[in-house]
Amino acid sequence: MDITQVKATISRGNQAAQDGSVLVQEVRDRTAQALTSAAATAHDSTHDEAEAGLKRLKEAIKEASRVAELLGSGADAATEYALKL
């Protein structure tokens, strides 16, 4: 594989990372909507399961944000590497 092919592969990988980041952000946004609805529904609930579910939704939102960030930083690192080739 020559340098041109390596750079093309990195470019395709960066595009896949961007696409993945957009998808993860959409999932995060939908999860946030679900959390809003669930929180309104479970308002004043004393059920442990409801509280646990809300906690899991909050964790999912946090992790989705983290995944999107990691995809972006990985693509940035790959771009820097490609520029140095």
PASEBA-1860 file (N, C-alpha, C; in nm, 3 decimals):
! residues 85
1> MDITQVKA> 0.085/-0.116/0.000/0.000/0.000/0.000/0.090/0.124/0.000 ~ 0.067/0.213/-0.097/0.148/0.334/-0.101/0.083/0.447/-0.020 ~ 0.151/0.559/-0.010/0.104/0.669/0.075/-0.030/0.723/0.028 ~ -0.051/0.728/-0.101/-0.179/0.777/-0.154/-0.293/0.687/-0.108 ~ -0.269/0.558/-0.111/-0.372/0.464/-0.066/-0.395/0.475/0.086 ~ -0.288/0.495/0.160/-0.302/0.512/0.305/-0.385/0.636/0.335 ~ -0.354/0.746/0.267/-0.430/0.870/0.288/-0.576/0.853/0.248 ~ -0.602/0.779/0.142/-0.740/0.754/0.100/-0.813/0.670/0.203
9> TISRGNQA> -0.744/0.572/0.259/-0.804/0.488/0.363/-0.835/0.571/0.487 ~ -0.742/0.657/0.525/-0.765/0.746/0.640/-0.883/0.838/0.613 ~ -0.892/0.889/0.493/-1.003/0.977/0.456/-1.138/0.904/0.467 ~ -1.141/0.780/0.418/-1.265/0.701/0.430/-1.298/0.673/0.577 ~ -1.195/0.646/0.655/-1.215/0.624/0.797/-1.268/0.748/0.867 ~ -1.215/0.863/0.830/-1.263/0.988/0.888/-1.409/1.013/0.852 ~ -1.444/0.983/0.730/-1.584/1.001/0.689/-1.675/0.906/0.768 ~ -1.629/0.784/0.787/-1.706/0.688/0.866/-1.719/0.735/1.011
17> AQDGSVLV> -1.612/0.793/1.065/-1.617/0.847/1.201/-1.716/0.962/1.210 ~ -1.716/1.050/1.110/-1.812/1.161/1.108/-1.955/1.109/1.100 ~ -1.977/1.012/1.012/-2.111/0.953/0.999/-2.153/0.888/1.130 ~ -2.060/0.817/1.193/-2.089/0.753/1.320/-2.120/0.854/1.429 ~ -2.047/0.963/1.429/-2.069/1.068/1.528/-2.207/1.130/1.512 ~ -2.247/1.156/1.389/-2.381/1.211/1.362/-2.487/1.113/1.412 ~ -2.469/0.986/1.382/-2.564/0.884/1.425/-2.573/0.877/1.578 ~ -2.458/0.878/1.644/-2.457/0.871/1.790/-2.524/0.995/1.850
25> QEVRDRTA> -2.501/1.110/1.789/-2.566/1.232/1.838/-2.718/1.224/1.822 ~ -2.762/1.165/1.712/-2.907/1.147/1.693/-2.963/1.052/1.799 ~ -2.891/0.945/1.826/-2.934/0.851/1.931/-2.938/0.922/2.066 ~ -2.835/1.002/2.093/-2.831/1.076/2.219/-2.952/1.170/2.230 ~ -2.983/1.240/2.121/-3.096/1.333/2.123/-3.228/1.260/2.145 ~ -3.244/1.146/2.081/-3.367/1.068/2.101/-3.375/1.011/2.243 ~ -3.261/0.973/2.295/-3.258/0.925/2.432/-3.294/1.037/2.529 ~ -3.247/1.157/2.500/-3.281/1.272/2.584/-3.431/1.299/2.579
33> QALTSAAA> -3.490/1.284/2.461/-3.636/1.300/2.449/-3.708/1.192/2.530 ~ -3.657/1.070/2.522/-3.717/0.961/2.599/-3.704/0.988/2.749 ~ -3.590/1.042/2.790/-3.571/1.075/2.931/-3.671/1.181/2.976 ~ -3.692/1.282/2.894/-3.788/1.387/2.928/-3.928/1.328/2.945 ~ -3.967/1.245/2.850/-4.099/1.181/2.858/-4.109/1.089/2.979 ~ -4.006/1.009/3.001/-4.008/0.915/3.112/-4.010/0.990/3.246 ~ -3.934/1.097/3.254/-3.930/1.174/3.379/-4.066/1.237/3.408 ~ -4.133/1.285/3.303/-4.266/1.343/3.322/-4.366/1.235/3.364
41> TAHDSTHD> -4.353/1.119/3.305/-4.444/1.008/3.337/-4.419/0.956/3.478 ~ -4.294/0.949/3.517/-4.258/0.891/3.646/-4.257/0.995/3.758 ~ -4.297/1.117/3.726/-4.297/1.224/3.827/-4.369/1.178/3.954 ~ -4.309/1.200/4.066/-4.362/1.161/4.197/-4.372/1.010/4.216 ~ -4.309/0.934/4.128/-4.309/0.789/4.144/-4.212/0.750/4.254 ~ -4.249/0.650/4.329/-4.160/0.599/4.433/-4.106/0.460/4.398 ~ -4.130/0.419/4.275/-4.083/0.287/4.232/-3.933/0.291/4.205 ~ -3.863/0.195/4.262/-3.719/0.185/4.241/-3.686/0.162/4.094
49> EAEAGLKR> -3.771/0.086/4.024/-3.747/0.056/3.883/-3.753/0.183/3.798 ~ -3.846/0.273/3.831/-3.857/0.399/3.756/-3.732/0.483/3.777 ~ -3.687/0.493/3.899/-3.566/0.569/3.928/-3.445/0.508/3.860 ~ -3.437/0.377/3.862/-3.325/0.308/3.797/-3.327/0.330/3.646 ~ -3.446/0.326/3.588/-3.458/0.350/3.444/-3.416/0.491/3.405 ~ -3.457/0.589/3.483/-3.417/0.727/3.457/-3.266/0.743/3.469 ~ -3.209/0.677/3.567/-3.064/0.683/3.586/-2.992/0.623/3.465 ~ -3.043/0.511/3.415/-2.981/0.446/3.299/-2.992/0.534/3.174
57> LKEAIKEA> -3.105/0.601/3.158/-3.119/0.692/3.044/-3.018/0.806/3.053 ~ -2.999/0.860/3.172/-2.901/0.967/3.191/-2.760/0.917/3.159 ~ -2.729/0.796/3.203/-2.598/0.737/3.173/-2.580/0.715/3.023 ~ -2.686/0.673/2.956/-2.679/0.651/2.812/-2.650/0.781/2.739 ~ -2.713/0.888/2.782/-2.689/1.019/2.720/-2.544/1.060/2.739 ~ -2.495/1.043/2.860/-2.355/1.078/2.890/-2.259/0.996/2.805 ~ -2.283/0.866/2.796/-2.194/0.778/2.719/-2.201/0.806/2.569 ~ -2.320/0.839/2.520/-2.333/0.872/2.378/-2.252/0.997/2.346
65> SRVAELLG> -2.257/1.094/2.434/-2.177/1.216/2.415/-2.028/1.182/2.413 ~ -1.990/1.092/2.501/-1.849/1.050/2.508/-1.806/0.979/2.381 ~ -1.891/0.892/2.329/-1.859/0.820/2.205/-1.843/0.919/2.090 ~ -1.935/1.015/2.079/-1.926/1.115/1.973/-1.795/1.192/1.984 ~ -1.757/1.227/2.105/-1.632/1.299/2.127/-1.511/1.214/2.088 ~ -1.514/1.088/2.124/-1.403/0.998/2.090/-1.390/0.979/1.939 ~ -1.502/0.967/1.871/-1.498/0.955/1.725/-1.435/1.079/1.663 ~ -1.472/1.195/1.714/-1.415/1.320/1.663/-1.266/1.331/1.690
73> SGADAATE> -1.224/1.298/1.810/-1.081/1.309/1.842/-0.999/1.205/1.767 ~ -1.057/1.088/1.745/-0.988/0.986/1.666/-0.970/1.031/1.522 ~ -1.073/1.090/1.464/-1.063/1.141/1.327/-0.961/1.253/1.319 ~ -0.959/1.339/1.419/-0.860/1.448/1.421/-0.719/1.393/1.426 ~ -0.696/1.293/1.508/-0.563/1.232/1.518/-0.523/1.166/1.386 ~ -0.618/1.100/1.322/-0.589/1.036/1.193/-0.556/1.141/1.087 ~ -0.627/1.253/1.089/-0.599/1.360/0.995/-0.459/1.416/1.015 ~ -0.421/1.438/1.141/-0.287/1.487/1.171/-0.181/1.389/1.120
81> YALKL> -0.207/1.261/1.140/-0.113/1.160/1.092/-0.101/1.165/0.940 ~ -0.215/1.174/0.873/-0.215/1.177/0.727/-0.139/1.298/0.674 ~ -0.151/1.411/0.743/-0.081/1.532/0.700/0.070/1.518/0.713 ~ 0.115/1.432/0.804/0.258/1.413/0.825/0.318/1.310/0.731 ~ 0.234/1.239/0.659/0.286/1.137/0.566/0.350/1.201/0.444
END
